[in-house]
Amino acid sequence: MSEFRVQHIDHVAITVSDIARSRDWYREVLGLERRFEDEWGDVPTMMCAGDTCVALFPAPVPGAKPAPVGEMLSMSHFAFRVDRQNFERARENFRQLSVDIRFADHGASHSVYIYDPDGHQIEITTYEI
């Protein structure tokens, strides 16, 4: 058997109820930039930071909402790692935008959790504590 090594997560694909609203939210709140618009148009809408992207796909039913956690197999959350300086900048940015956050001290790391307009949980984490 030949071995291979994963470099990093390329993207996380999520379903959203309104592509434009989500695109704007990921740009404004997380500072992600849109990529591959010429190649793929709006499906998926790729919002990226560095080499990591969030792929936004339209919900198959307009206005659909994510199932409550625990009612089906699903993703709990996804996380972006930042250094300490950018962790503090993110907290301040969220405060200025009136985005509700939950802070967690995990011992080895600090995290803040936020929710996008469709209720997907996003973690911003730093191991520089």
N, C-alpha and C positions, 0 to 999 in steps of 0.2 A: 504494500500500500504506500502510495506517495503522500508525503506530508505537504500541507499548505498552511500558510499563516494569514490570518485576517489582519488587514492594516488598521481599519477603524470602521465604525458604522458610517455608511454612505448617506443614508436617509431613513427617515421614519415616515411612513405613509399613513395619513389620517383622513377620515371622511368628515367633511364640514357641510353645514347647511347653506352657507353663502360664501362662495369663493372670494368675491371682492372684499367683503367685510373681513374675512380671515386674513387675506393677503395684506390688507391695510393694518390689521391688528399686529401681525407678526413683524411687519416693518416698523410700526410706531413703537410698540412695547418692547420687542426684543432686538430691534435693529437689524433684522435679517434683510438680505437683499434678494431680489428676484433674479433668477437665472433660467436659461434655456427657453425663454419666451418665444424666440424665433423658431426654435426647433419643435416645441411641443404646444405652443399656444397656452390655453388655460387648463388643459388636462394632461398631466397634473400641473398645478402651479407650484413651482419649486422655489422655496424661500430658504436661503442659505447663509451660513456663517462659516467662513473658512471652507473646509472640505466636507462639512456636515450640513445636510439639508432636511427640511420638512416638506414632504410632498403633499399638497392639498388636493384631494379628490372630491368632486361633488357627491352629495348624498343621493342615493338612487330615488328617494322619495323627497320632494321639496319639504323643507322644514323639519326633517327627521332629527331626532335627538339621540345621543348615545344612551345605550342601556345602562341602568344603574350598576355600579361596581358590585360584583358578587352574584349578579343574576345570570351571567354568561361568561364564558372564557373571553377575556379581553386584556388589553394593555392597561396597566395601572397608571403609568406616567412615562414620560421620557425626560432626560436630563441633559443640560449643557454644562460642561465644566469651564470655569473661568478662574483667573488668578484672583487674589484677595482684593486688589485695587478695583478690578471690574465687578467683583461681587458687591462691593460697597456702592459702586456707581449704579449697578442694576437696582439695588434697594432704593437708592435716591430717585432714580428714574421712575420706578414703580410708584413711589410716594407722590412724585409730582404729577403723575398720570392718574392718581387715585385708584391704583390697582391694588386690590386686597392681597396681602401676602401672609404666609405662615412660615415662621422661622423654625428651623430644627437644628439642634446641636447633636450630631451623630458621633461625637467623640473624635473620630478621625477626620471628619469634615463638617462644614456648616452648609446648610441649604436653605433656600427660600422656595416656597411652592406658590404657584399662581395658576389660574385657569384661563384658557382662551374663551372666546365667545360661545363655543359649543360645549364647554365643560371639560375639555381635555386638560389633564393636570400636567404642568410643566415644572421641572425642578431646575434651579440654577444652583450649582454646587461648587465649592472650593475646598481643596485639601490644604490650603495655606491658612492654618488657624493659629 
